[in-house]
Amino acid sequence: MKSCYPNPHHHHDPHRHRTTTTSTSTTTTFLHRHCETTISSLPDDLLLECLSRVPHSTLRSISFVCRRWSHLLDSSDFYLLRRRRLLLRPTVFAVAVSDSSLHTASHRIGLDSSWKTSSFLPQDDLAPPSPGLFSGLSSHARLSAIAHKIYIIGRTSMIRCDTWTGTVSTKSAMIFPRKKFAAAVVAGKIYIAGGSARTSAVEEYDPDLDTWRVVANAPRRRYGCIGTSVDGIFYVIGGLKIGSSGDEFSRAAGTEAAHVYASSMDLYDVEAGGWLRSRAVPGGGCVVAACAAEGHVYVLASHAVELSFWRFDARRKSCGGAWCRMKSPPLPAQVRLDSTVRFSCVGVEDKVVMVQVMGCIDDLLRRGGRSRRGMKEALVLVYDSASEEWRRGADLPEVIRRAACVCVEC
């Protein structure tokens, strides 16, 4: 396959194909031009057909061939062609962000035996990332995926990572600074709620315009909540109640109010632009992780001495709304998660991937006077909804700590 650049070793002789007859000259000129045709002379639709067939491992390198190829890879047509050819694979990404660095690890459940670490470069720049590129992105940043791109949303800034080209670019920040908020993607747009004592506004981000706007006000101001979506509904799950003083949370608002917030979820219908009836998680407890998979919302709740795992039927066609308790993850009995241990749940087709992104189970056991179980940091558990069984997956790499997780089609 020829690139857009000419071959420096090719020497053209203008007199090589000159003939004495007009008909022969015309034929020879046509053949000469045909031989000199490169792939860059193809129209965009044919070039897209060619590029969309390349292996996933070469996408990053071909994006650097020329600016035109890079733009074609960034187009929606290229993404749709890859999907049509069944070349997209759901991949779990774990992203750890600090003020000066960005580390990522990816894993295709059921295909990869281990996690693959990768690095990202600033878009249109081969120099190392500037120190201010990741400012405003804390360890509590939220991730959202649209097509093959990951949006890392921090309190005062946002960046976009292209998983195909390995580039990072800055995007517009939210209207209101937030921390530990709910985020989810509905119909190709990102929705944000909670995480702010100043406002109850729900914000919508349009990736095509790179703009934010307020679309609604939430019925509850939540802090530390989790977001997901199913069938056009944005779910804002769990969290603490922001107190009346604006900087105090559920403990200042009373035990009863704290329980209502920590074990419930608010439902926003994006198309209708209105809120539906809130739902409570059965059995109470504090929601510590949640995600959506195959039309269901899965919730992991922490109680005084145990963990419970629930499934909520969120499908509109089935007139959903029913809760069902599922098999709890295979963690030691009578372990109560505290602020030192944090999990992240990601839906991958019909599976739920639970990643321990912070803390150590063995440390909890040791503090309780119990023996260790070999469950250190970066534990990964996979729940198969078909068999309703858990299994242990490949642990996160050591370089990935205090991460956020998301599933990307790439």
N, C-alpha and C positions, 0 to 999 in steps of 0.2 A: 504494500500500500504506500503510495507516494504522499509525502507531506506537502504543505503549502510552500515550502522553500525549494528553490531550484537546486539542481545537482551541480556543485562547483566543479566536478570532474568531467562534466559533459561539455565538449567543445563543438560549437555549431559552425558549420561551413556553409555560408549563404549560397555558394556556387555548386554545392554538391548535387542538387536535384534539378539544375537548370537543363532544359532540353530545347530543341529547335522547333518543335511543333507545338501549336497552341493547345491541342487536345491532350497531348501527353503532359505538357506543363501543368495544365489544370488538374489532372489526375494526380500527378506527383505532389503538387502543392497541398492538395486535400489530404493525401496520405501522410505527408510530413506534419501537417497540423494535427492530424489525428494521433500520431505517435507522440507529439509533445503535450497532449492533454494530461493534466494532473488531477488528482482528486479534488484539489481546491477549485477547479473549474466546474465541478458539479453543482447543480442547484441545491438549495437547502434541503428540500424534501428527499432527494436521493442521498445526499451526504448523511442526513439523519438515519436513513435506512441502513447505511453502512456502519455508522458509529454505534448504533443501538444494539449491534450484535457482538460487540467486543466483550471479553470477560471482565468481570467486576474488578479484578486486580489491576487492570490497565487503565481504568477510568481516570485515576489521579494523574498519570503520566500524560495521557493524550490531552488533558485539559490545558497543558502547558505548551502544546504545539504551536498554537496561534490564538489570537483573541477571538476569531470567528468560531473555532471549535469550542472554546470555553463558553461562549454565549449559547451555542447550540446545546451543550450539555446542561445548561442552566434553564432551558426552555421546558415548558409543560409537555410539548410534543415528544421530546426525548424520553421523559418519564413515562408517558403513556405507551410509547413503543416498547420500552423495557418491560412494563407490566403486561402488555399483550403477549409478549414472548415468554412470559413466566420467568423472567430473569431477576425479579425482585424477591428478596428474602427478608422476612421479619427478623430484625436484629436488635438485641438489647444493648444499649449503650449506657455505660456508667461514666459520669463526668465529675471530676473533682476540680474545683476552681479555687485559686487563691488570688491575692492581689497582684502576683507577679507571674503566675503560670496557669496552664490549663492542661490537665491530663485526662485522657479518655481511654476506655477499654471497651471492646465490642465482643459479642458472643452470639452466635446463631444456635439457639436451643435445638438439640437433637442432631446437629451437624458438626459443630466445632467441639474439640476435646478440651480446649482451654480458651481463656480470654486473650484477645489480641490488643495490645496497646498501640496507640498512634498519637501523632502530634499534628497540630494545625498551624498554618501560616497565615499572616494577614493577607487579605484579598488584594491582588494586583501588586504584591510586594514580596520579594524574596528575602527581605531582611527579617531578623528576629522580631517578635512582637514588641511593641513599645510598652514601657512600664504601666502606662495609664489605660491600656486596652481592657484590662480586667477589673479596673476600679469600679466599685459599686456592686460587684458580684461577690456575695459572701457565700459561706458554706450552706446557707439556707436558700440559695437560689432555686427557682423552679425551672423544670424543663418541659418544653412542648415540641412535638415533631409534626411538621407539615411536609409531606412527601419525603424526600431524602435529606431534609435540612432540620437541624436541631436549633431551637431558640432557647438561649439561656437567659432567663429573666431575673435580674437582680433588683435590689431596692431602688437604685437610682440609675440603672443602665441596663442595656440588653445587647447581646451579640448573637450572631447567627453563624453556626458551623455547618459547612457543606460536607457531608460524609463522602461524597464522590470525589471532589477536588481537593479536600483537605485544607480548605481556606476558611478564614474567620473574617467577618465584617461587622461593624457596629451598626446598630439599628436604634430607632427612636425608643426612648425610655417611657415607662408608664406615666400617666398624668399625675397620679398620686404616689408618693413613696410608700412602699409596703414591705413587710417582712413576714415570712411564714404564711403565705397566702395560698389560695386555691387557684389552680390554672388547668385549663383543658382546651382541646381543639374541637370545634363544631363547624362543619361545612367549610373547612379551609381557613377558619379564623380562630384566633386565640381569645379566650375569655378569662378574666381575672376577677376574683372577689375576695374580700376579707383581708386581714393582715394590716389594717390601718385603724388607728383610733380617731383619725380626723374625718373619715368619710365611710359611708356604706355603699359607695358607688360600685357598680359592676362595669368594668371596662372591656372594650372589644378592640382587638388589633387586626388590621387589614394588612397582610404581608405584601400585597401588590402595591399599595399606596404608602406603606411604611408609616401608618398613622394610627393613633389611638382615639377612641371616643367613648363617652359614657352612654350606656344603653339602658341602665336600670339602677335601682337601689335595692340592696339586699334586705330581707326582713330581719336578719340578725347580723351583728358585727362580730365576726369570728377571728380568732388569732390562732395560728398553728393548724389551720384547716387543710384539707386535701381536696383536690379537684379531679373529676373524671367526667366522661360523657358517653351517652348511649342514645341512639335514635333522636338526635337533635336536642337532648336535654342535658343541661350543664348541672352537675351534682357538686354541691359544696358540703363537704362531710367533716364532722367532728370539730375539734378545736376548743378553745377557751372563749369565754365571754369577756369582751372588753368592758371594764368597769366604767362607772360614771365619771371618774376623774380623768379618763382618757389614757392614763399610763399604767393602770392597774387592771389585772385580768380577773379570771373567774373567781378566785378566792375572795376578792373584795366584793363580788356580786352575790355571794351566798352559795351554799353547797347545792341547793336544789337547782339553781340556774346553771351552775357548772355542769351538773349531771345531764341536763337537757341539751346543752350545747355539745358536750363531749360524745354523746351517743345518739346523735341525730344527723340528718342531712336535709338541706334545702334544695329544691328542684326548680331550675329556671328553664322555661320553654323558649328557646332562642327564636324560633320562627314566629310564635305567637307574641313574644315580647312580654310574657307574664310569668308569675311564680305559681307553681302547683303546690298541692298540699305537702307539707314537710313529713318526713318519715323518720321513725325512731328505730334504732337497732335493737332487736330483741335481747333481753338479758342485761341491758345496761352495759356498763363497762366504758372504757375510754378507747375511742378509735385511734389506732396507732399507724395503720396503713390501709390503703384502699386502691382499687383499680377497676377497670372494665375489661371484660373478655367475652366474646360470643354473645352479646346482648344481655349480659348480666353484670351487676356491680358486686365485687367481692370486697369484704371488709374484715380486717383483722382487729379484734378488740382485746384489750388487756383488762383483766379483773384483779381482784385482790390476790388470788393464788393460782390463776390459770389464764390461758389464752383461748379465745374462741374465734372460729372462722365461719363467716356467714356469706350466703349468696342471695342477692336480691334480683328478682326477675324484672328487668327494665325494658323488655320488649313491648312496644306499643301494640303490635298485632295480637299478642297473647293476653292483652289486657292485664299486663304484669302487676307488680306490687306485692308479690308473695315472697316471704323470707324463708330460707331453708338453712339449717345449720349443717355445715360440712365438717369433714374430718380435720381436726386441728393439726397444725404443723408439728413435726416430730422434734419438739424441744423438750428439755427436762421438765418433769412435773413440778408444780408449785413454784414456778419462776414468774415473778412479777416484774415486767419491764419498767425501768425507771428512765430518767432523762439521760443516762449514760449510754443506753443502748437504743438504737433507732433502726427501723426497717423501712424499706421502700418496696412497694408492689408494682409489678408491670404486667399487663395483659399481653400475651403473645399467642394469637389465634385462640385455641381452646385451652391454653395453659396460663397459669398464674406463676410468675417468677417472683419469689420473695428474696430480697437481697439485704443482708445486714450491712448497712452503710456506715454505722458508727457503733463503737463499744464492743464488748466481749462477753459472751454468755458465761464463759468460765470464770470471769471476774465476779459476776453476780453470784455464782455458786460458791466461790471461795468466801465472799463476804457473808454468806449465809451459813458458813461452816460445813459446806458439803464438798464432796470430791469433784474434781474437774471431769468434763466429758469430751474433751478434745474439740470444743466448739469455740474457736478463737474468733478473731475479727474476720470480716469479709465472707461470712457464711452465705451460701446460695442454696435455696430450696425451690423445687419446681413441683407445682400441683397440676396434675392432669385431670381435667374435668370429665373426660370419658371414663377413665378407670377409677376416678375419685381417690387417687393415691398420691402421696408425696414421695419424692426422691431427692437425694442430694445432688446438686450440680457442682460444676467447677468453681472453686473459690475465686474471689476477686484477686487480681495481682496486688502485691504489697504497695505499689506506688499509688493505688487508688484508695483513698480514705476520705471519710466525710463526703461521700459522693451523692449525687442525684441520678436517678435512672429513668430511661424512657425507651420505648420501642419504636424503631425506625424501619420503614420499607426502603431498602437500598440494595 
